[in-house]
């Protein structure tokens, strides 16, 4: 990796985009996974911040729309929180009370009021 004209590039000349420090994201430079990823893990693929939508074994092919979804740092930082064990919490407001859901669908069955 080198720095040219104030930005970082990989060995192919692709500009590398900075991510927020709260995102620990491996940079993948090819189309196969260099390591195993659990569902929900962040990685940089094809210069895009992505999240694994399924578990991915080392050596598996990476593809947005198949086992990865492109995400945006601002959306990820403000839409939900993730505990150290991987459990995700989605902030919500239901029945006049603030609380959280443990599912992105934000159904009443997963809502817990504060």
ABEGO torsion letter per residue (X at the ends): XBBBGGBBBBAAGBBBBBBBAABBBBBBABABBABBBBBGBBBBBGGBBBBBABBBBBGBBBBBGAABBBBBAAAAAAABBBBAAGBBBBBBBBGGBBBBBABAAGBAAABBBX
